């Protein structure tokens, strides 16, 4: 029997129709899926921004009128900078606060948090909320431990009374982003503050203990400040401290411009034979009048001056009779130290500078270094520090870098949960190389990549912390009067 030709073609035609239907179906599904994603994104963007709760427990009124947090300009200014509003919430206990109504709870000087309060805070943090605990919050123990000691295991907290009047930046962390290494913050007398047993990046003056800690506890971000920012004397310092704490509690990125090129730990000064005479000449002795001495060095052609540290940890660019001059803090080793004692002193000094981001000096009088085998010891220490990645710079080189860096700015714009834009600007007249900005990421980051950058420009370097807590953006060369932005996905 002969099969009609039309039937012979039916199978290929059917296959074509099936393929076409599948293609149309896949495209339709793709369109629907894309439309669904678009709706989700629009809906997420339209969600109202939750306010911040400044909590007042009615049964736990501050013992001192100055401890009241109801009219804190620092918290209001910080929240406004983040596009958030602050609502004062009065309650008998924390369990009364609607857990999904507020993005962050701020507790200031609420000395007593009982078990029910802690349970409510614990539940709130598990739901993704954030908290800022400031001043003497949770200072009173419950069942032998305070709420702070439960949140920060291994730490112990003590009240300082009214004597503590100074904070000092002693390290790097999101809570001190924007502050310089070694910077001091004055605190109003009578602040009735709290100190942690060990310092993170902000400490009380006189080795009284730590003044700032941060942790992700039960899934929620918690920032602790030993004093409420409204008691910090300088309003600019107070706002930055409050804003950093709120950003961390909201798990938002924070920006910090690093002190040294390529984000290196710190600078180490060494005397070069070719510059030894000038290096010794450009120095202010401890008992000299600093102002007149700097003027004389400037007239002699010095572009820098080694000066006693006096608590400073970073160089400073000063104007001397219309000429820029970089003052480099230089401490000196113990004149009597030799052998292993001197080795320990030198390494300890470097480790401190590395921790706080300051400058460390290996310089000393040539005659002193020549005695008792000290020169060999300096050579060994230099080799050790090079292996640790320290930046070795002659004074002239350090002065050039600091002159260029002094005017550099870095800004951060948060574009989404996984994208930020970092902008570098150099309004000065000297090229700045290796400028590094660190972006703290309280929510963490496994990787980072440049998503958008100017064309025909060398790509910046990217570095991700081993604990995923920050990324660093390293600008290879920033020309005078230039500005450049990079969008980074992480």
Secondary structure, DSSP 8 states (H G I E B T S, - for coil): ----HHHHTHHHHHHHHHHHHHHHHHHHHHHHHHHHHHHHHHHHHHS---EEEEEEEGGG--SSGGG--TT-HHHHHHHHHTT--EEEEEESSGGGS-TTTEEEEEEES-----HHHHHHHHHHHHTT-EEEEETTTT-S-BTTB-HHHHHSTT--EEEEET---EEEE-S--GGGTT--TT-EEEB-TT--EEEESS-SSEEETTTTEE-EEEEEETTEEEEEESS-GGGBSSHHHHHHHHHHHHHHHTT--EEEE-SSGGG-S-EEE---GGGHHHHHHSB--TTS-HHHHHHHHHHTT-SEEEE--TT--S-EEEEETTEEEEEEE-----TT--HHHHHHHHHHHHHHHHHHT--EE----HHHHHSTTHHHHHHHHHHHHHHTT-EEE-HHHHHHHHHHHTTEEEEEEEEETTEEEEEEEE-SSS-EEEEEEEEE-TT--S--EEEE--TTS---EEEE-TTSSEEEEEEEEE-TTEEEEEEEE-
